[in-house]
Amino acid sequence: MEPEFQTQFVTAGSLLYSVEHRPWLPPRSQWLLSQNWNDQLFAHFAMDPPTVRRLVPEALALDLYDGVAWLTISTLCTSHLRPSGIPPVPGVSFFPLVILRTYVTMQGKPGLFYLSVDAGNLSAVWLARIFFRMQYWHSAICISGATIRARNPKECGIHFSSSRLHGPAATEGPAKLDVIYSPEGDCEKARRGSLDEFLSERYCVYSWNRGKYYRTEVHHQPWVLQHASVEVRANSIATPFGLALSPKPSLCHFSRSLKMLAWAPESIRLSR
């Protein structure tokens, strides 16, 4: 059974019974949003820690693997997005995303810090900016090929292109991403302690807004990953931060589909 069909049979309730893989238990409170992340590319870039350190708010510690910092560009399509107790709303529950993220930790909880998120849905942009305090930007995004939503039998790869409509620009025009990617090899879960696990198994997202820090808890089953072949045709997503990323990522992963839950963000009280 392929991963996307496995995801369809996982309910939000049953998902909360699978917690043995997590470094800490999910919150006892009611989750806020349920969603599926589909056709996801993880393009990972090994970085010098001082270069990434200047991009992260000071109270967040960089999370390093063998002394190396990492940036990841992730492309995906969100589907079946719905609040708790409400079915998916047509026209709002499906949209593509481009995430530029790095790896941080605070108060013993390793997580993610989103430097920017480009979304192909303006409502999602405002929801994330208002309720999750995250740097979302509206973009024109097209995705085609061997996708879950509309598979083209003549194509084995996925073509994903994004051009930012509003928000920080690149050196020459809008921040853009144009990639073609396809999975390779077997589907596997990451080994404990491996770089693959470090880059994938994260159960919270940190954000910073108006001098305050927030933690959004998330929950999902372990990622089922494949290696991916990637052709990068254009990439200026990190240019607004003064970064020129290599045209060839250090490591690439692909995930066909994963269901996840997200809780409302909580304000973090810093010890003095």
NORNOR-V184849 format. One record per residue. N is the residue number from 0. RES is the residue in one small letter. SS is DSSP state (~ for helix, > for strand, _ for the rest). PHI is phi in radians with two decimals (NA if undefined). Layout:
# NORNOR-V184849
N_RES_SS_PHI ; N_RES_SS_PHI
This chain:
# NORNOR-V184849
0_m___NA ; 1_e___-1.29 ; 2_p_~_-0.97 ; 3_e_~_-1.17 ; 4_f_~_-1.33 ; 5_q_~_-1.05 ; 6_t_~_-1.10 ; 7_q_~_-1.08 ; 8_f___-1.63 ; 9_v___-1.63 ; 10_t___-1.60 ; 11_a_~_-1.06 ; 12_g_~_-1.16 ; 13_s_~_-1.20 ; 14_l_~_-1.07 ; 15_l___-1.31 ; 16_y___-1.48 ; 17_s___-1.81 ; 18_v___-2.26 ; 19_e___-1.18 ; 20_h___-1.48 ; 21_r___-1.46 ; 22_p___-1.33 ; 23_w___-2.60 ; 24_l___-1.30 ; 25_p___-1.19 ; 26_p___-1.04 ; 27_r___-1.41 ; 28_s___-1.25 ; 29_q___-1.21 ; 30_w___-1.17 ; 31_l___-1.68 ; 32_l_>_-2.32 ; 33_s_>_-2.08 ; 34_q_>_-2.81 ; 35_n_>_-1.93 ; 36_w_>_-1.93 ; 37_n_>_-2.14 ; 38_d_>_0.90 ; 39_q_>_-1.59 ; 40_l_>_-1.75 ; 41_f_>_-2.01 ; 42_a_>_-1.81 ; 43_h_>_-1.71 ; 44_f_>_-2.20 ; 45_a_>_-1.26 ; 46_m_>_-2.32 ; 47_d___-1.26 ; 48_p_~_-0.92 ; 49_p_~_-1.04 ; 50_t_~_-1.14 ; 51_v_~_-1.42 ; 52_r_~_-0.98 ; 53_r___-1.23 ; 54_l___-1.64 ; 55_v___-1.98 ; 56_p___-0.94 ; 57_e___-1.09 ; 58_a___-1.34 ; 59_l___-1.61 ; 60_a_>_-1.51 ; 61_l_>_-1.09 ; 62_d___-1.73 ; 63_l___-1.89 ; 64_y_>_-2.07 ; 65_d___0.91 ; 66_g___1.41 ; 67_v_>_-1.93 ; 68_a_>_-1.56 ; 69_w_>_-2.32 ; 70_l_>_-1.99 ; 71_t_>_-2.29 ; 72_i_>_-1.75 ; 73_s_>_-2.14 ; 74_t_>_-1.95 ; 75_l_>_-2.90 ; 76_c_>_-2.11 ; 77_t_>_-1.43 ; 78_s_>_-2.42 ; 79_h_>_0.96 ; 80_l_>_-1.24 ; 81_r_>_-2.73 ; 82_p_>_-1.26 ; 83_s___-1.03 ; 84_g___1.48 ; 85_i___-2.25 ; 86_p___-1.24 ; 87_p___-0.99 ; 88_v___-1.71 ; 89_p___-1.01 ; 90_g___1.53 ; 91_v___-2.11 ; 92_s___-1.47 ; 93_f___-2.20 ; 94_f_>_-2.87 ; 95_p_>_-1.54 ; 96_l_>_-2.40 ; 97_v_>_-2.22 ; 98_i_>_-2.00 ; 99_l_>_-1.88 ; 100_r_>_-2.40 ; 101_t_>_-2.37 ; 102_y_>_-2.07 ; 103_v_>_-2.39 ; 104_t_>_-2.58 ; 105_m_>_-2.68 ; 106_q___0.93 ; 107_g___1.39 ; 108_k_>_-2.04 ; 109_p_>_-1.20 ; 110_g_>_-2.73 ; 111_l_>_-2.00 ; 112_f_>_-2.21 ; 113_y_>_-1.49 ; 114_l_>_-1.29 ; 115_s_>_-2.80 ; 116_v_>_-2.36 ; 117_d_>_-1.74 ; 118_a_>_-2.14 ; 119_g___-1.56 ; 120_n___-2.44 ; 121_l_~_-1.15 ; 122_s_~_-1.11 ; 123_a_~_-1.13 ; 124_v_~_-1.07 ; 125_w_~_-1.20 ; 126_l_~_-1.04 ; 127_a_~_-1.19 ; 128_r_~_-1.21 ; 129_i_~_-1.41 ; 130_f_~_-1.66 ; 131_f___-1.93 ; 132_r___0.97 ; 133_m___-1.98 ; 134_q___-1.47 ; 135_y_>_-1.64 ; 136_w_>_-2.35 ; 137_h_>_-1.41 ; 138_s_>_-2.41 ; 139_a_>_-1.55 ; 140_i_>_-2.21 ; 141_c_>_-2.15 ; 142_i_>_-2.40 ; 143_s_>_-2.62 ; 144_g_>_1.93 ; 145_a___-1.48 ; 146_t___-1.70 ; 147_i___-1.12 ; 148_r___-1.21 ; 149_a___-2.61 ; 150_r___-1.22 ; 151_n___-1.69 ; 152_p___-1.09 ; 153_k___-1.46 ; 154_e___-2.11 ; 155_c___-1.87 ; 156_g___-1.82 ; 157_i_>_-2.03 ; 158_h_>_-1.84 ; 159_f_>_-2.22 ; 160_s_>_-2.31 ; 161_s_>_-2.43 ; 162_s_>_-2.40 ; 163_r_>_-1.20 ; 164_l___-1.58 ; 165_h___-2.44 ; 166_g___2.12 ; 167_p___-0.98 ; 168_a___-1.67 ; 169_a_>_-1.45 ; 170_t___-1.08 ; 171_e___-2.17 ; 172_g_>_1.65 ; 173_p___-1.12 ; 174_a___-1.16 ; 175_k_>_-2.30 ; 176_l_>_-2.52 ; 177_d_>_-2.44 ; 178_v_>_-2.38 ; 179_i_>_-2.12 ; 180_y_>_-2.50 ; 181_s_>_-2.64 ; 182_p_>_-1.30 ; 183_e_>_-2.42 ; 184_g_>_1.40 ; 185_d_>_-1.42 ; 186_c_>_-1.43 ; 187_e_>_-2.49 ; 188_k_>_-1.54 ; 189_a___-1.22 ; 190_r___-1.28 ; 191_r___-1.03 ; 192_g___1.45 ; 193_s___-1.45 ; 194_l_~_-1.09 ; 195_d_~_-1.01 ; 196_e_~_-1.15 ; 197_f_~_-0.97 ; 198_l_~_-1.47 ; 199_s_~_-2.04 ; 200_e___-1.50 ; 201_r___-2.17 ; 202_y___-2.13 ; 203_c_>_-2.79 ; 204_v_>_-2.18 ; 205_y_>_-1.69 ; 206_s_>_-2.46 ; 207_w_>_-2.40 ; 208_n_>_-2.63 ; 209_r___0.92 ; 210_g___1.40 ; 211_k_>_-2.01 ; 212_y_>_-1.86 ; 213_y_>_-2.33 ; 214_r_>_-2.16 ; 215_t_>_-1.85 ; 216_e_>_-1.38 ; 217_v_>_-2.30 ; 218_h_>_-2.50 ; 219_h_>_-2.85 ; 220_q___-1.27 ; 221_p___-0.99 ; 222_w___-1.09 ; 223_v_>_-1.78 ; 224_l_>_-1.97 ; 225_q_>_-2.24 ; 226_h_>_-1.22 ; 227_a_>_-2.35 ; 228_s_>_-1.64 ; 229_v_>_-2.37 ; 230_e_>_-1.99 ; 231_v_>_-1.64 ; 232_r_>_-1.60 ; 233_a_>_-2.73 ; 234_n_>_-2.76 ; 235_s___-2.19 ; 236_i___-1.08 ; 237_a___-1.60 ; 238_t_~_-1.05 ; 239_p_~_-1.03 ; 240_f_~_-1.67 ; 241_g___1.35 ; 242_l___-1.95 ; 243_a___-2.00 ; 244_l___-1.33 ; 245_s___-1.06 ; 246_p___-1.17 ; 247_k___-2.08 ; 248_p___-1.05 ; 249_s___-1.22 ; 250_l_>_-2.78 ; 251_c_>_-2.32 ; 252_h_>_-2.20 ; 253_f_>_-2.38 ; 254_s_>_-2.33 ; 255_r_>_-1.27 ; 256_s_>_-2.88 ; 257_l_>_-2.65 ; 258_k_>_-1.56 ; 259_m_>_-2.47 ; 260_l_>_-2.02 ; 261_a_>_-2.31 ; 262_w___-1.74 ; 263_a___-1.13 ; 264_p___-1.13 ; 265_e_>_-1.97 ; 266_s_>_-1.27 ; 267_i___-1.75 ; 268_r___-1.57 ; 269_l___-1.50 ; 270_s___-1.34 ; 271_r___-1.72
